[in-house]
Amino acid sequence: MHNKVASITMPNNNSIPRLQTSNSIPLQSQPSQLSTVTYGSNEIVNNDIVSTIQTIFSSTTCYELMQSSSKAVVFEVNIPFQLAFYAMVENDTEVAPLWDPEKRCFSAIMTTYDYINALRICLLRGIPMIDLSSKTIEDMLNTPLLTFAHPYFDPLDAEETIYQLCRNLHHSASDYVPIIDPDSGALVSTLGYLDIVHLLDSAAKQYPELFEETLESMGIYSHMLHGAITTNKTSGALTLTKNMFLSEVLNVLESNHISGAPVVDEQGKVCSYYHKSDVTFITKATDPENILTNLRDMTLGEILLYRESIQSNGDSLTNIHGLVTCAIHDKLSVILNAMMIYRVTKVVCVDNLYQCKGVVSIKDILHYYLVNSANSHH
Protein backbone atom coordinates (compact mmCIF):
# COMPACT_ATOMS: atom_id res chain seq x y z
CA MET A 1 0.00 0.00 0.00
CA HIS A 2 1.88 3.06 -1.18
CA ASN A 3 -0.62 5.80 -0.21
CA LYS A 4 -0.05 6.85 3.39
CA VAL A 5 -2.22 9.13 5.44
CA ALA A 6 0.80 11.40 5.79
CA SER A 7 -0.47 13.09 2.65
CA ILE A 8 -3.43 14.43 4.62
CA THR A 9 -3.38 18.20 4.99
CA MET A 10 -4.46 19.15 8.48
CA PRO A 11 -6.56 22.35 8.73
CA ASN A 12 -5.34 25.18 10.92
CA ASN A 13 -7.12 25.48 14.28
CA ASN A 14 -8.08 29.06 13.47
CA SER A 15 -10.21 27.88 10.55
CA ILE A 16 -12.38 25.61 12.71
CA PRO A 17 -15.76 27.17 13.64
CA ARG A 18 -16.32 27.66 17.35
CA LEU A 19 -19.18 25.79 18.96
CA GLN A 20 -22.50 27.51 19.54
CA THR A 21 -23.51 25.61 22.66
CA SER A 22 -27.02 27.02 22.97
CA ASN A 23 -28.23 24.93 20.05
CA SER A 24 -28.24 21.23 19.37
CA ILE A 25 -26.62 20.32 16.07
CA PRO A 26 -28.37 17.30 14.49
CA LEU A 27 -26.39 15.34 11.95
CA GLN A 28 -27.94 14.75 8.56
CA SER A 29 -26.88 11.84 6.40
CA GLN A 30 -28.30 9.00 4.37
CA PRO A 31 -27.21 5.40 4.94
CA SER A 32 -25.46 3.83 2.00
CA GLN A 33 -24.41 0.34 1.02
CA LEU A 34 -20.70 -0.40 1.22
CA SER A 35 -19.08 -1.65 -1.93
CA THR A 36 -15.56 -2.39 -3.11
CA VAL A 37 -13.37 0.69 -2.71
CA THR A 38 -9.98 1.69 -4.03
CA TYR A 39 -7.20 2.84 -1.72
CA GLY A 40 -4.02 3.76 -3.55
CA SER A 41 -3.35 1.00 -6.03
CA ASN A 42 -5.05 -1.71 -3.99
CA GLU A 43 -8.59 -2.98 -4.34
CA ILE A 44 -10.20 -3.47 -0.98
CA VAL A 45 -13.41 -5.32 -0.14
CA ASN A 46 -15.60 -4.71 2.87
CA ASN A 47 -13.74 -7.10 5.15
CA ASP A 48 -10.51 -5.19 4.65
CA ILE A 49 -11.82 -1.73 5.54
CA VAL A 50 -10.98 -2.03 9.22
CA SER A 51 -7.45 -3.25 8.50
CA THR A 52 -6.99 -0.40 6.03
CA ILE A 53 -7.91 2.17 8.65
CA GLN A 54 -5.64 0.39 11.12
CA THR A 55 -2.86 0.98 8.58
CA ILE A 56 -3.59 4.71 8.76
CA PHE A 57 -2.96 4.57 12.51
CA SER A 58 0.21 2.53 12.17
CA SER A 59 1.65 4.60 9.29
CA THR A 60 1.06 8.06 10.76
CA THR A 61 3.45 9.50 13.35
CA CYS A 62 2.73 11.90 16.17
CA TYR A 63 4.86 14.47 14.32
CA GLU A 64 2.41 14.37 11.42
CA LEU A 65 -0.56 14.92 13.71
CA MET A 66 0.90 17.91 15.53
CA GLN A 67 -0.51 21.33 14.68
CA SER A 68 2.14 23.66 13.27
CA SER A 69 0.40 26.70 14.79
CA SER A 70 -0.43 25.18 18.18
CA LYS A 71 0.74 26.79 21.40
CA ALA A 72 1.73 25.06 24.61
CA VAL A 73 1.01 26.34 28.11
CA VAL A 74 3.51 25.07 30.69
CA PHE A 75 3.51 25.82 34.43
CA GLU A 76 6.15 25.46 37.10
CA VAL A 77 4.82 23.53 40.08
CA ASN A 78 5.73 26.31 42.53
CA ILE A 79 3.14 28.79 41.19
CA PRO A 80 -0.30 29.16 42.82
CA PHE A 81 -2.77 26.46 41.82
CA GLN A 82 -5.60 28.97 41.41
CA LEU A 83 -3.48 31.31 39.28
CA ALA A 84 -2.61 28.42 36.96
CA PHE A 85 -6.28 27.60 36.49
CA TYR A 86 -7.20 31.16 35.49
CA ALA A 87 -4.23 31.26 33.11
CA MET A 88 -5.57 28.13 31.41
CA VAL A 89 -9.03 29.69 31.05
CA GLU A 90 -7.45 32.87 29.67
CA ASN A 91 -5.50 30.86 27.10
CA ASP A 92 -8.53 28.69 26.21
CA THR A 93 -6.77 25.43 27.03
CA GLU A 94 -7.79 22.49 29.19
CA VAL A 95 -4.33 21.00 29.69
CA ALA A 96 -0.86 22.17 30.75
CA PRO A 97 2.32 20.12 31.44
CA LEU A 98 3.94 20.82 34.82
CA TRP A 99 7.65 21.55 35.21
CA ASP A 100 9.52 20.89 38.46
CA PRO A 101 12.37 23.47 38.59
CA GLU A 102 14.19 21.67 41.40
CA LYS A 103 14.21 18.27 39.71
CA ARG A 104 14.54 19.94 36.31
CA CYS A 105 11.99 17.71 34.67
CA PHE A 106 8.30 17.52 33.88
CA SER A 107 6.37 15.83 36.68
CA ALA A 108 2.66 15.76 35.76
CA ILE A 109 -0.09 17.38 33.70
CA MET A 110 -2.71 19.79 35.03
CA THR A 111 -6.22 20.08 33.58
CA THR A 112 -8.95 22.61 34.25
CA TYR A 113 -10.99 19.82 35.83
CA ASP A 114 -8.29 19.32 38.47
CA TYR A 115 -9.18 22.77 39.82
CA ILE A 116 -12.93 22.16 39.52
CA ASN A 117 -12.52 18.82 41.29
CA ALA A 118 -10.60 20.59 44.07
CA LEU A 119 -13.55 22.98 44.46
CA ARG A 120 -15.93 20.01 44.63
CA ILE A 121 -13.84 18.46 47.40
CA CYS A 122 -13.63 21.78 49.29
CA LEU A 123 -17.43 21.98 49.30
CA LEU A 124 -17.81 18.37 50.44
CA ARG A 125 -15.31 18.81 53.29
CA GLY A 126 -16.19 22.36 54.29
CA ILE A 127 -12.77 23.75 53.32
CA PRO A 128 -12.85 27.55 52.72
CA MET A 129 -11.65 29.04 49.45
CA ILE A 130 -8.87 30.93 51.24
CA ASP A 131 -7.17 27.61 51.96
CA LEU A 132 -7.29 26.62 48.31
CA SER A 133 -6.09 30.00 47.03
CA SER A 134 -2.94 29.78 49.15
CA LYS A 135 -1.83 26.44 47.72
CA THR A 136 0.75 25.93 44.98
CA ILE A 137 0.39 23.32 42.25
CA GLU A 138 2.99 21.23 44.08
CA ASP A 139 0.93 21.42 47.29
CA MET A 140 -2.09 20.09 45.44
CA LEU A 141 -0.08 17.33 43.75
CA ASN A 142 1.05 16.13 47.17
CA THR A 143 -2.21 16.40 49.10
CA PRO A 144 -4.06 13.12 49.75
CA LEU A 145 -7.39 14.93 49.29
CA LEU A 146 -7.00 15.36 45.52
CA THR A 147 -5.81 13.11 42.73
CA PHE A 148 -4.92 14.86 39.49
CA ALA A 149 -6.38 13.40 36.32
CA HIS A 150 -2.80 13.02 35.01
CA PRO A 151 -0.58 12.72 38.12
CA TYR A 152 2.39 11.40 36.14
CA PHE A 153 4.32 12.62 33.12
CA ASP A 154 4.53 9.69 30.71
CA PRO A 155 5.70 11.09 27.35
CA LEU A 156 5.69 9.52 23.92
CA ASP A 157 8.37 9.91 21.26
CA ALA A 158 7.17 12.17 18.43
CA GLU A 159 8.28 9.54 15.89
CA GLU A 160 5.96 6.93 17.43
CA THR A 161 2.80 6.05 15.54
CA ILE A 162 -0.76 7.12 16.26
CA TYR A 163 -1.47 3.47 16.99
CA GLN A 164 0.98 3.69 19.92
CA LEU A 165 -0.58 7.00 20.98
CA CYS A 166 -3.98 5.29 21.15
CA ARG A 167 -2.50 2.45 23.19
CA ASN A 168 -0.96 4.90 25.65
CA LEU A 169 -4.22 6.82 26.03
CA HIS A 170 -6.15 3.60 26.60
CA HIS A 171 -3.77 1.87 29.03
CA SER A 172 -3.17 4.99 31.14
CA ALA A 173 -6.87 5.93 31.11
CA SER A 174 -5.70 9.42 30.15
CA ASP A 175 -7.14 12.06 27.87
CA TYR A 176 -3.75 13.51 26.86
CA VAL A 177 -0.23 12.28 26.16
CA PRO A 178 2.81 14.62 26.14
CA ILE A 179 4.96 14.34 23.02
CA ILE A 180 8.73 14.83 23.12
CA ASP A 181 11.39 15.31 20.47
CA PRO A 182 13.35 12.04 20.08
CA ASP A 183 16.69 13.85 19.74
CA SER A 184 16.55 16.67 22.29
CA GLY A 185 13.96 15.25 24.67
CA ALA A 186 12.17 18.60 24.59
CA LEU A 187 8.41 18.80 24.94
CA VAL A 188 6.93 19.59 21.52
CA SER A 189 3.18 18.98 21.94
CA THR A 190 0.38 17.42 23.94
CA LEU A 191 -1.93 15.18 21.91
CA GLY A 192 -5.35 13.90 22.89
CA TYR A 193 -8.55 12.39 21.56
CA LEU A 194 -9.58 15.48 19.62
CA ASP A 195 -6.34 15.19 17.64
CA ILE A 196 -7.33 11.63 16.71
CA VAL A 197 -10.73 12.92 15.62
CA HIS A 198 -8.78 15.35 13.44
CA LEU A 199 -6.83 12.50 11.83
CA LEU A 200 -9.90 10.37 11.11
CA ASP A 201 -11.92 13.32 9.81
CA SER A 202 -9.10 14.24 7.43
CA ALA A 203 -8.84 10.64 6.27
CA ALA A 204 -12.62 10.48 5.75
CA LYS A 205 -12.45 13.54 3.52
CA GLN A 206 -9.76 11.95 1.33
CA TYR A 207 -11.20 8.43 1.37
CA PRO A 208 -14.94 8.75 2.11
CA GLU A 209 -15.61 5.18 0.96
CA LEU A 210 -13.77 3.90 4.04
CA PHE A 211 -16.09 5.71 6.43
CA GLU A 212 -19.56 5.07 5.01
CA GLU A 213 -20.68 2.57 7.61
CA THR A 214 -23.27 3.69 10.16
CA LEU A 215 -23.29 3.32 13.93
CA GLU A 216 -25.86 0.58 13.52
CA SER A 217 -23.96 -1.40 10.87
CA MET A 218 -20.69 -1.09 12.78
CA GLY A 219 -22.22 -2.42 15.97
CA ILE A 220 -21.11 0.69 17.87
CA TYR A 221 -24.73 1.47 18.70
CA SER A 222 -25.22 -1.95 20.32
CA HIS A 223 -21.89 -1.65 22.18
CA MET A 224 -22.86 1.83 23.32
CA LEU A 225 -26.12 0.61 24.87
CA HIS A 226 -24.65 -2.42 26.60
CA GLY A 227 -21.79 -0.38 28.04
CA ALA A 228 -23.95 2.52 29.16
CA ILE A 229 -24.72 3.58 32.70
CA THR A 230 -28.50 3.30 32.79
CA THR A 231 -30.49 5.71 34.94
CA ASN A 232 -33.99 4.74 33.81
CA LYS A 233 -35.75 2.20 31.61
CA THR A 234 -36.21 4.52 28.65
CA SER A 235 -32.69 5.90 28.35
CA GLY A 236 -29.57 4.15 27.17
CA ALA A 237 -27.21 6.43 29.10
CA LEU A 238 -26.90 8.51 32.21
CA THR A 239 -28.77 11.79 31.79
CA LEU A 240 -28.95 14.97 33.86
CA THR A 241 -31.94 17.20 34.62
CA LYS A 242 -32.09 20.98 34.90
CA ASN A 243 -33.24 20.94 38.53
CA MET A 244 -30.08 19.17 39.72
CA PHE A 245 -27.66 21.28 41.75
CA LEU A 246 -24.27 21.68 40.13
CA SER A 247 -22.48 20.05 43.09
CA GLU A 248 -24.76 17.04 42.65
CA VAL A 249 -24.00 16.92 38.93
CA LEU A 250 -20.24 16.89 39.51
CA ASN A 251 -20.56 14.22 42.20
CA VAL A 252 -22.63 12.03 39.85
CA LEU A 253 -20.10 12.40 37.01
CA GLU A 254 -17.19 11.71 39.34
CA SER A 255 -18.78 8.64 40.96
CA ASN A 256 -19.61 7.17 37.54
CA HIS A 257 -16.14 7.96 36.12
CA ILE A 258 -17.49 9.86 33.13
CA SER A 259 -16.60 13.31 31.83
CA GLY A 260 -20.08 14.54 30.90
CA ALA A 261 -23.68 13.64 30.18
CA PRO A 262 -26.71 14.84 28.18
CA VAL A 263 -29.24 17.14 29.84
CA VAL A 264 -32.93 16.36 29.33
CA ASP A 265 -36.02 18.55 29.79
CA GLU A 266 -39.30 17.75 31.56
CA GLN A 267 -40.44 15.59 28.63
CA GLY A 268 -37.20 13.63 28.64
CA LYS A 269 -35.96 15.24 25.43
CA VAL A 270 -32.27 16.00 25.08
CA CYS A 271 -31.77 19.76 25.34
CA SER A 272 -28.11 20.28 26.23
CA TYR A 273 -24.87 18.63 27.33
CA TYR A 274 -22.82 19.25 30.47
CA HIS A 275 -19.11 18.49 30.77
CA LYS A 276 -17.25 18.43 34.07
CA SER A 277 -14.66 20.94 32.80
CA ASP A 278 -17.34 23.61 32.27
CA VAL A 279 -16.10 26.76 34.05
CA THR A 280 -19.32 28.80 33.76
CA PHE A 281 -20.10 28.72 37.49
CA ILE A 282 -16.61 30.06 38.21
CA THR A 283 -16.69 32.89 35.68
CA LYS A 284 -20.10 33.96 37.03
CA ALA A 285 -18.73 34.43 40.56
CA THR A 286 -18.08 38.03 41.64
CA ASP A 287 -15.44 37.02 44.22
CA PRO A 288 -13.62 33.80 45.21
CA GLU A 289 -16.02 32.88 48.03
CA ASN A 290 -18.96 33.10 45.62
CA ILE A 291 -17.43 30.27 43.59
CA LEU A 292 -18.27 27.70 46.27
CA THR A 293 -21.67 29.34 46.76
CA ASN A 294 -22.41 28.95 43.05
CA LEU A 295 -21.23 25.35 43.12
CA ARG A 296 -23.52 24.60 46.05
CA ASP A 297 -26.63 26.63 45.15
CA MET A 298 -26.81 26.94 41.35
CA THR A 299 -28.88 24.45 39.42
CA LEU A 300 -27.91 23.05 36.06
CA GLY A 301 -30.82 24.97 34.51
CA GLU A 302 -29.43 28.25 35.85
CA ILE A 303 -26.00 27.45 34.44
CA LEU A 304 -27.49 26.77 31.00
CA LEU A 305 -29.51 30.01 31.10
CA TYR A 306 -26.38 31.95 32.05
CA ARG A 307 -24.54 30.38 29.12
CA GLU A 308 -27.29 31.48 26.75
CA SER A 309 -27.29 35.05 28.10
CA ILE A 310 -23.52 35.32 27.55
CA GLN A 311 -23.76 34.03 24.01
CA SER A 312 -26.73 36.24 23.18
CA ASN A 313 -24.49 39.21 24.02
CA GLY A 314 -21.95 37.99 21.50
CA ASP A 315 -19.40 36.90 24.11
CA SER A 316 -17.54 33.61 23.77
CA LEU A 317 -17.32 30.84 26.33
CA THR A 318 -14.23 28.74 26.95
CA ASN A 319 -14.07 25.10 27.98
CA ILE A 320 -17.62 24.42 26.80
CA HIS A 321 -18.51 21.03 25.35
CA GLY A 322 -21.83 21.66 23.64
CA LEU A 323 -24.53 19.34 22.42
CA VAL A 324 -24.13 17.54 19.10
CA THR A 325 -26.66 14.82 18.26
CA CYS A 326 -26.84 11.95 15.80
CA ALA A 327 -29.05 9.00 14.86
CA ILE A 328 -28.08 5.34 14.56
CA HIS A 329 -28.28 5.51 10.75
CA ASP A 330 -25.77 8.40 10.46
CA LYS A 331 -22.57 7.63 8.60
CA LEU A 332 -19.31 7.64 10.51
CA SER A 333 -17.83 10.27 8.17
CA VAL A 334 -20.60 12.71 9.09
CA ILE A 335 -20.18 12.06 12.81
CA LEU A 336 -16.40 12.57 12.64
CA ASN A 337 -16.85 15.79 10.69
CA ALA A 338 -19.29 17.14 13.29
CA MET A 339 -16.88 16.23 16.10
CA MET A 340 -14.12 18.12 14.34
CA ILE A 341 -16.17 21.20 13.43
CA TYR A 342 -17.62 21.61 16.91
CA ARG A 343 -14.50 20.40 18.75
CA VAL A 344 -16.14 17.64 20.75
CA THR A 345 -15.25 13.98 21.25
CA LYS A 346 -18.76 12.79 22.15
CA VAL A 347 -22.04 12.84 20.24
CA VAL A 348 -25.43 12.11 21.78
CA CYS A 349 -27.47 9.49 19.91
CA VAL A 350 -31.19 10.30 19.89
CA ASP A 351 -34.33 8.77 18.41
CA ASN A 352 -37.08 10.49 16.42
CA LEU A 353 -38.58 11.89 19.64
CA TYR A 354 -35.21 13.28 20.69
CA GLN A 355 -34.97 10.81 23.57
CA CYS A 356 -31.41 9.95 24.54
CA LYS A 357 -30.40 6.47 23.36
CA GLY A 358 -26.73 6.69 24.31
CA VAL A 359 -23.51 8.62 23.84
CA VAL A 360 -21.00 7.81 21.09
CA SER A 361 -17.42 8.83 21.82
CA ILE A 362 -14.20 8.76 19.85
CA LYS A 363 -13.14 6.05 22.31
CA ASP A 364 -15.96 3.84 21.03
CA ILE A 365 -14.82 4.39 17.45
CA LEU A 366 -11.20 3.59 18.33
CA HIS A 367 -12.33 0.44 20.14
CA TYR A 368 -14.07 -0.66 16.96
CA TYR A 369 -11.01 -0.15 14.76
CA LEU A 370 -8.18 -1.13 17.12
CA VAL A 371 -9.72 -3.72 19.43
CA ASN A 372 -12.64 -5.22 17.52
CA SER A 373 -10.45 -6.17 14.56
CA ALA A 374 -12.16 -9.50 13.92
CA ASN A 375 -14.91 -7.69 11.96
CA SER A 376 -17.52 -9.98 13.49
CA HIS A 377 -20.22 -7.59 12.38
CA HIS A 378 -19.67 -8.46 8.69
N, C-alpha and C positions, 0 to 999 in steps of 0.2 A: 504494500500500500504506500504509494509515494506521496499522496496528498496529506499533509499534516495540518492540524488545527493551528499551528504556528502562523499560518497565513491569515488568520482572523485579525481584522483590524478592530481594536477595542475603542469604543467611543469615549470621549473625554467626559469626566464627571460633570463638567459645567453644562454639557448639552443635555443632561438628563432632567426631565421635568420634575419639579418638586411635587410632593404628594399633597393633594387637597383632602384633608382628613375628614371634613364635614360630610362628604358624600361617599356612598358606596360605589365602587366601580365594577359593574358586572362584566364578565368576559363574554364575548360573542364569538362563536365559532360553529362550524358545521362538522360533524363526524365524517371521516372519509375512510375508505377501505385501503389498507396498506397493499402495496404491490412491490414488485422488484424495483430496487433503486440502484443508481450508479454512484459510487463514491471513488473519485479518482479514476483509475483504469480498471477497477474491480467491480464485477457485478455481484450484488448482495441481495439475498432473499431475506424474507421476514426473520427467520431464525438467527440471522447474523447481525441484526440491527443492534442488539445489546452489546455484542462483542465489538462492533465497530465504534460505538460510543465509548466503550471501555478503552479502546485504542486512543481516543482523543484525550482521555485522562492520563494515560501512560506515556503519551508523546508530547505533552505540553508541560513546560517547566514553570516553576513559580515566577521566574524572571519574566516570562512571557505574559503572565497574568497581572503583573504589577502595573499600576497606573503611573504613567510618566509624569503627570502633573499632581500626584497625590502629595499631601503633607503629613508629617508625623508629629504628634505631640508627645513629648517625653518629659517625665517629672523625676526629680530627685526625691528620695524617700523622706528627706528631712524637712520638706515643705508642709504647710498645714493641709490636712486632709480636705477640709471644707474649701479652701482656696483652689485646690486642684480640681475639685468638682466643678466649681464655677468657671474655671478656665476651660474645661472640657465643653461645657454648655456654650460658652462664648465662641469656641472654635468649631462648634457643631460636630463633635466627635463623641463616640461612645466608649472609646478604648484608648489607653495610653500606657506604653511600657514604662517600668519604674527602674530608675538607676540608683544604685547604692554607691555613693561617692567614697565611702570608707573601704568597701571591698572592691571598688572599681569594676563593677559588673552589673548587668541587669539582674533583678531579683524576682520580679513578678510583673503582672499586668493589672492595671486598675480600670474598672468600667464605671459608667455613671450609676449602674445599679448597685455597686458596692456602697456608694454613699446613701442611696435610697434605702437599701437594706439596713444600713446602720441607723437611719432614722426610724425604721420600723422597729428595730430592736430597742432603741431608746424609749419609744412609746410603750412597748410591752413591759419594760423594766423600770419605767419611771425615771429615766436618766434625763436631766435637763440639757437643753441645747448648748449651754455654756461649756459643759464638759466635752461635748463633741467638737466644738469650735476650737478648743485648745489643743487638740490632738494632731500630731503629724501623721503622714501616711505610714511611717514606720511603726508608730504607736498602734495604729489600727491593724497593721499586718501581724503584730505580735499579741494583740488582745485575744483571749479565748472566747470573747463574746461574739466575734465576727469572723466569718470565713470568706475571704475574697473569692470571686468566681474563678479567678486565675491566680492562685497563690504561688505558682511556680513560673519560672521563665524557661520554657522548653522550646528552643528555636529549631527552625528547619532550614537547611541549606537552600539557597535560592536556585540552585541547579537541580534540586529534587523535583519530581513530577507532581502534578496535581493529584494523581492517584495516592501518592504518599501523604500529601497534604490532607486529603480526605480521611486517610487512615489515622493520622495524628489527631484530627478534630474528633473523630469517633472514639478512639481509645482513651483520650484524655477528657472526654465529655466537655470539651471547650467550644467556644464560639469563635475564637481567634487563635492564630498561630503566628508568632514573630518570625520574620524571615531575615536571615543574615547572609552577607556576602561570603562566599566560600574561601576567598583569598585573604581578605582583611579581617573577617569576623565581625564587621560593622553591621549594625542594624540597618536594613534597607527598606523594610515594609512590615506591615501587619496584615495578613490575609484572613478572611473569614468566609462565611457561607454566602454572603452577598456577592463576593468575588467569584464564587463558583457559579452562582446564578448568571453572572456576567458572561462567563465562559460558555455555558450551555446556551444562553440566549444568542450569543454571537454565532455559535455553531449551528443553531436552528435557522438562523437567517441565511447562512451559506448553504446548508444542506437540509431544507425543510422536510424532505421525504423521510429523514431519520426521526423526526419528532412529530409524526402525525397520529400516533396512538393517543387514545383518550384515557382519562383516569380509570374509567370502567374497564376498558380492554386491557390495560396494563395490570389490573388487579390492585392498584394503589388505593382505590376507593374502598375495596373490601378490607385491605390491610389497615387503612385509616380507621374504619369503624371498629374492628376487633381490637385495635391498640388504643382506642380512645378511653378517656376517663369519663364515664357516663354519670350525669347528674340527674337525669330523669328518663322516662321510658320513650319520650318522643325525640330526644336529641342524641346525636352520635358523639358529642363532645361536651366538655365542661363549658358552660356558658355563665355569663355574669348578668346581673340586673341593675338597673339604674338606681334602685333604692339601697344598694349595698354601700356601706361606708368604705372609704378608700383603704383604711387600715385592714378591714376585713378582706378586701380584694387582694391586697398584697400578701396577707397571710394565707389565703386560699391558693394563690399562685405558687407561693414558696412551698407549702406543704405538699402540693401535687407535682413539684419539680418541673413546672412549665413556665415559659416566659411571658405568655399572654393568652387571652381568650376572647371570643366574640361576646358582644353585649347584645342582649335581646330586649325588646319592648314588652308592654303588657300582653300583647297577643302572641308573644313568643317569636316574633320576627327579628331577624338580625338587623341591627341598626348602627352598630359601631364595633370597634375593636379596641381593647385596652392592653397595653404592653407594660411590663413592670419597670421599664426604664423611662416611662413618661414622667417628665419633670414639671408638668403644668401646675401641680399643687405647690411646688416650691417657688416657681416664678410668680405665682399669685400672692405669695406672702409679702407683707409690708415690712416685716422685721424677722430676725431668726427665730424668735419664740413662736411666731405665728405659723411657722412651717409645721411644727408638731401639732398645733391646733388644727390646721387644715387637714393634716393626715388623719387626725382623730375624728373630726366633725364633718368633713365634706363628704358628700355622697358621690357616687360615680356619675349620676345624672348632672350634678352641679359642675363637675369637672368637664364633662362633655359640652355643657352650655357655655362654660368659660372659654373653651377651645373655639367654639363657633363665633363667639363675640370678638375674639382676637382676630380670627381670620376674616370676619366681615369688615374689620377696620383696615384690612390689607396688610396686617402684620404677619410675619412668618413664625412658625413654631419649630423648635428643634427637638430631636429625639422623640418624634411622634411616628408610631407605626399605625397607619390608618387601615381602614377596612377595604379589602379587595375580595370580591366574591367570584365563584365559579360554579359550574354545574358538572355532573359526572361525565357528560358527553363532550366537554371541552377538550380540545387538543392540547397536548403538552406544550407545543410551540407557543400557543397563545398564552398559556399560564406563565411560562417562563418570561415572555415578553412583558406581561403585566407586572411580574415581580421586579423586573429590571427597571421599567419605567417609573414605578411608584416606590422603588427602593425598599421592598419588603421581602421576607423569606417565607412568609406563610400566607395562604389564601384560604378563605372560608368557603366550604362547599355548601351550597344551599339547594333546596328543592324549588318547585314552582311557586310555593307559598312563602318563600323566603325563610323557611325554617332551617335551622342549622343542622346539617348532616355530618359535619366533621371539619377538621382543619388539615389541609394539605401543606406540608412544609418541604423545603429543599432537602431536608434530611430524608424524607420519605422517598423522594425521587432518586437520591443517591443510593439509598438502600436497594431500590429496584435495580439500578444499573451495576452496582459494585458488589452487592451481597447476593441478590436473587438472580444469579447469572445462569441458572439452569433453564430459564425461559419456560417454566412450567405452565405459564398462561397460554402458550401457543399450542 
